[in-house]
Amino acid sequence: METIHEIADRVPWVIGRLAELGIAPAGPPFLRYRVIDMKNLLQVEAGVPVAAAPELPPDSGLFADVLPGGRYLTAVCVGTADVAVTREFLEWAQAHEMRWDRDTTSAGDRWGCRLERFLTNPAEEPDPEKWRTELAFRLADGAY
């Protein structure tokens, strides 16, 4: 968790690299949490949605993937989406008997899709206390 900012800091690079390749974003950038073990390591990706799967040069430093469809539980917070906000979101879901698309592995909790989408452009709104972030966690199939 101490280095999570390093992956978040990659978002502008991804956007710039896509622009160099002539690929426009089709929505707000995000972090995708693949595996979470809060005491050890997180596997996190910085992403930007695009309209169609692009042809990427092998040396681009980018890869294309598809976010899975399904039902997501979402919440929008104002200010930074810190650990306390996420904990409250998870606790609310547990209290309402929501089941996540998540498996427990020896590496940690592997999520089908767990996103933080950055709805505010920091270039347009420099005050982090006014930034809007959407948490979007995929629910297990049949969990609704």
Secondary structure, 3 states (H helix, E strand, C coil): CCCHHHHHCCHHHHHHHHHHCCCCCCCCCEEEEEEECCCCCEEEEEECCCCCCCCCCCCCCCCCCCCCCCCEEEEEEECCCCHHHHHHHHHHHHHCCCCECEEEECCEEEECCEEEEECCCCCCCCCHHHCEEEEEEEECCCCC
